[in-house]
Amino acid sequence: MSQISREATAPTATQLRVGGERIDRHRHDEHQLVYVSTGVLAVSTESGSWAVSRDRAVWIPAGVWHEHRFYGPTSLHTLGFAVDAAPLPADAPTLLAVSPLARELVIAAASQKLSTPESHRLRAVLRDQLRHSQIRPLVLPTAQDERLAAACSLVESDLTQPRTMRWLAHHTSTGERTLARLFRTEFGTTYPQWRTTLRVFHAMIRLSEGATVTQTAHHCGWSTPSAFIDTFTRTLGQTPGCYRRRS
């Protein structure tokens, strides 16, 4: 992937985006907090992808190449932070839980109508909130090994099919044990655990685009809506119906 792209100061702004819109690969010379109050945003970096929605935000350290894709009408709020005043670790992107208070602070701080003193006061409170935010570990890591990348692509191409490790190994000309080892060493998880995360990730997107719970369950490979509801709720802490209403 080419690294010929924009390098700029991380913007502080609120924008309206449409479903299917993309922001091409770029990086900033400041840290950035990215949050959407409506819709879903997929943030992709060289190390993985995150789904940002109403109850979560992603922290992107300065210098990290990333790109965005929007699902459904989306209200995007971005905040830039100087490299010497980071409220969060600057070594890697981080997904954060967003409390009701943090949500209002982010939206207000991203407003262009604030005076400098007002902005400083809001950011001081927001920094404290961010330092205590619960980290939400739903992330899709990016495969580096070509065999693992090919296996992941086959699964993602049709989530309705319960691809087995044996099937993936055969279609990637890789041994089962080798493929299982690659999931553990590169992703730190098993194949079934990774596939569950993948399906929940895509379920978030489908729900934000208006699909019903039943439609989403079928599209993302669950045998019954109840099985989907159980997995989604255990993973994200809320039912898919609740998530759909809030997106």
C-alpha positions as CSV (number, residue, x, y, z in Angstrom):
1,M,0.0,0.0,0.0
2,S,1.5,3.4,-1.0
3,Q,2.4,5.8,1.7
4,I,1.9,8.8,-0.5
5,S,-0.8,10.6,1.4
6,R,-1.6,13.6,3.5
7,E,0.3,14.4,6.7
8,A,-1.3,17.2,8.7
9,T,-2.2,18.5,12.1
10,A,-5.0,16.4,13.5
11,P,-8.2,18.4,13.1
12,T,-10.7,19.4,15.8
13,A,-14.0,19.4,14.1
14,T,-17.6,18.0,13.8
15,Q,-18.6,16.8,10.4
16,L,-21.5,15.0,8.8
17,R,-20.6,12.0,6.5
18,V,-22.7,9.7,4.3
19,G,-22.7,5.9,4.3
20,G,-20.0,4.5,2.0
21,E,-17.8,7.6,2.1
22,R,-14.1,7.1,2.8
23,I,-11.2,9.1,4.0
24,D,-8.1,7.8,2.3
25,R,-5.0,6.7,4.1
26,H,-3.2,9.5,6.0
27,R,-1.5,10.4,9.2
28,H,-1.3,13.4,11.5
29,D,1.5,15.1,13.3
30,E,-0.7,15.3,16.4
31,H,-2.6,12.7,18.4
32,Q,-6.3,12.3,17.5
33,L,-9.4,11.1,19.3
34,V,-12.1,10.0,16.8
35,Y,-15.8,9.6,17.9
36,V,-19.1,9.3,16.1
37,S,-22.4,10.2,17.9
38,T,-24.5,8.6,15.1
39,G,-23.6,5.9,12.6
40,V,-20.6,3.6,12.5
41,L,-17.0,4.3,11.5
42,A,-14.4,1.7,10.6
43,V,-10.9,2.9,11.3
44,S,-8.2,0.8,9.7
45,T,-4.5,0.9,10.4
46,E,-1.6,-1.3,9.5
47,S,-2.0,-3.3,12.7
48,G,-5.8,-3.7,12.7
49,S,-9.3,-2.3,12.3
50,W,-11.7,-0.8,14.9
51,A,-15.4,-0.2,14.8
52,V,-16.3,3.2,16.3
53,S,-19.8,3.8,17.4
54,R,-21.9,5.8,19.8
55,D,-20.5,4.0,22.9
56,R,-16.8,3.9,21.9
57,A,-14.1,6.1,20.5
58,V,-10.6,5.3,19.1
59,W,-7.4,7.0,20.1
60,I,-4.9,7.4,17.2
61,P,-1.4,8.4,18.1
62,A,0.6,10.8,16.0
63,G,2.3,9.4,13.0
64,V,0.0,6.3,12.7
65,W,-1.2,5.7,9.1
66,H,-5.0,5.2,9.1
67,E,-8.1,5.4,6.9
68,H,-11.8,5.7,7.5
69,R,-15.0,4.2,6.1
70,F,-18.4,5.4,7.1
71,Y,-21.5,3.2,7.4
72,G,-24.9,5.0,7.4
73,P,-25.3,8.7,8.0
74,T,-22.6,9.6,10.5
75,S,-21.8,12.5,12.8
76,L,-18.0,12.6,13.1
77,H,-16.3,14.4,16.0
78,T,-12.5,14.6,16.0
79,L,-10.1,16.2,18.6
80,G,-6.4,16.9,18.1
81,F,-3.9,16.7,20.9
82,A,-0.4,18.0,21.0
83,V,2.3,15.2,21.1
84,D,3.6,16.5,24.4
85,A,0.2,16.6,26.1
86,A,-1.3,13.2,25.4
87,P,-3.9,12.0,27.9
88,L,-3.5,8.4,26.6
89,P,-0.6,6.1,25.6
90,A,1.1,7.1,22.4
91,D,2.5,3.8,21.4
92,A,-0.6,2.3,19.6
93,P,-4.2,2.9,18.7
94,T,-6.6,2.3,21.6
95,L,-10.4,1.7,21.6
96,L,-12.2,3.4,24.5
97,A,-15.6,3.1,26.2
98,V,-17.4,6.5,26.1
99,S,-19.5,7.4,29.1
100,P,-22.5,9.8,28.7
101,L,-20.4,12.5,30.3
102,A,-17.4,11.9,28.0
103,R,-19.8,11.8,25.0
104,E,-21.1,15.3,25.7
105,L,-17.6,16.6,26.4
106,V,-16.2,15.3,23.1
107,I,-19.1,16.8,21.1
108,A,-18.8,20.1,22.9
109,A,-15.0,20.2,22.6
110,A,-15.2,19.5,18.9
111,S,-17.4,22.5,18.3
112,Q,-15.9,25.4,16.4
113,K,-18.0,27.9,18.4
114,L,-16.0,27.7,21.6
115,S,-13.7,30.4,22.9
116,T,-10.2,29.4,23.8
117,P,-10.8,29.6,27.6
118,E,-14.0,27.5,27.2
119,S,-12.1,24.9,25.1
120,H,-9.3,24.6,27.6
121,R,-11.8,24.1,30.5
122,L,-13.7,21.4,28.6
123,R,-10.5,19.6,27.5
124,A,-9.2,19.5,31.1
125,V,-12.3,17.6,32.2
126,L,-12.2,15.4,29.1
127,R,-8.6,14.5,29.8
128,D,-9.6,13.2,33.2
129,Q,-12.4,11.2,31.7
130,L,-10.2,9.6,29.0
131,R,-7.6,8.6,31.5
132,H,-10.2,6.5,33.4
133,S,-12.0,5.2,30.3
134,Q,-12.5,1.5,30.1
135,I,-10.7,0.0,27.2
136,R,-13.0,-2.0,24.8
137,P,-10.8,-4.7,23.1
138,L,-12.9,-5.3,20.0
139,V,-10.3,-5.1,17.3
140,L,-9.7,-6.9,14.1
141,P,-5.9,-7.4,13.7
142,T,-4.4,-7.3,10.3
143,A,-2.6,-10.4,9.2
144,Q,1.0,-10.1,8.1
145,D,1.5,-13.7,6.9
146,E,0.2,-14.2,3.4
147,R,-1.4,-17.5,4.3
148,L,-3.2,-16.1,7.2
149,A,-4.3,-13.1,5.2
150,A,-5.8,-15.4,2.6
151,A,-7.6,-17.5,5.2
152,C,-9.1,-14.3,6.8
153,S,-10.2,-13.0,3.4
154,L,-12.0,-16.3,2.6
155,V,-13.9,-16.2,5.8
156,E,-14.9,-12.5,5.5
157,S,-16.1,-13.0,1.9
158,D,-19.1,-15.0,3.0
159,L,-19.9,-14.9,6.8
160,T,-22.9,-17.2,6.2
161,Q,-20.6,-20.1,5.6
162,P,-19.1,-21.7,8.8
163,R,-15.7,-22.3,7.3
164,T,-13.7,-24.9,9.3
165,M,-10.0,-24.8,9.9
166,R,-9.6,-27.9,7.7
167,W,-11.5,-26.1,4.8
168,L,-9.3,-23.0,5.2
169,A,-6.1,-25.0,5.3
170,H,-7.0,-26.8,2.1
171,H,-8.0,-23.6,0.2
172,T,-4.8,-21.8,1.3
173,S,-2.5,-24.8,0.8
174,T,-1.5,-24.6,4.4
175,G,-1.4,-27.2,7.1
176,E,-4.1,-27.0,9.8
177,R,-1.5,-26.9,12.6
178,T,0.4,-24.1,10.8
179,L,-2.7,-22.1,10.3
180,A,-3.8,-22.5,13.9
181,R,-0.3,-21.4,15.0
182,L,-0.6,-18.3,12.9
183,F,-3.8,-17.3,14.5
184,R,-2.3,-17.7,17.9
185,T,1.1,-16.0,17.2
186,E,-0.2,-13.1,15.0
187,F,-3.6,-12.4,16.6
188,G,-3.2,-13.9,20.1
189,T,-6.4,-15.8,19.7
190,T,-7.9,-19.0,18.3
191,Y,-9.6,-19.1,14.9
192,P,-13.2,-19.5,16.5
193,Q,-12.5,-16.5,18.7
194,W,-11.3,-14.4,15.8
195,R,-14.3,-15.4,13.6
196,T,-16.7,-14.3,16.4
197,T,-15.0,-10.9,16.6
198,L,-15.2,-10.6,12.8
199,R,-18.9,-11.4,12.8
200,V,-19.7,-9.0,15.7
201,F,-17.7,-6.3,13.9
202,H,-19.8,-6.7,10.7
203,A,-23.0,-7.0,12.7
204,M,-22.3,-3.5,14.1
205,I,-22.1,-2.2,10.6
206,R,-25.2,-4.0,9.4
207,L,-27.3,-2.8,12.3
208,S,-26.1,0.8,11.9
209,E,-27.2,0.6,8.2
210,G,-30.7,-0.3,9.3
211,A,-30.8,-4.1,9.0
212,T,-33.0,-5.9,11.5
213,V,-31.6,-8.1,14.2
214,T,-32.9,-11.2,12.3
215,Q,-31.4,-10.0,9.0
216,T,-28.1,-9.3,10.7
217,A,-28.0,-12.6,12.4
218,H,-28.4,-14.4,9.1
219,H,-26.0,-12.3,7.1
220,C,-23.2,-12.7,9.7
221,G,-23.6,-16.4,10.1
222,W,-25.5,-17.1,13.3
223,S,-27.9,-20.1,13.1
224,T,-30.6,-18.3,15.1
225,P,-31.4,-14.7,16.2
226,S,-31.2,-15.8,19.8
227,A,-27.7,-17.1,19.4
228,F,-26.7,-13.8,17.7
229,I,-28.3,-11.8,20.5
230,D,-26.4,-13.8,23.2
231,T,-23.0,-13.4,21.5
232,F,-23.5,-9.7,20.6
233,T,-24.6,-8.9,24.2
234,R,-21.7,-10.7,25.8
235,T,-19.2,-9.0,23.5
236,L,-20.5,-5.4,23.6
237,G,-22.5,-5.3,26.8
238,Q,-25.8,-4.4,25.1
239,T,-28.3,-6.2,22.9
240,P,-28.2,-5.7,19.2
241,G,-31.7,-4.2,19.3
242,C,-30.5,-1.5,21.8
243,Y,-27.4,-0.9,19.7
244,R,-29.5,-0.5,16.5
245,R,-31.8,2.1,18.2
246,R,-28.8,4.1,19.4
247,S,-26.8,4.1,16.2
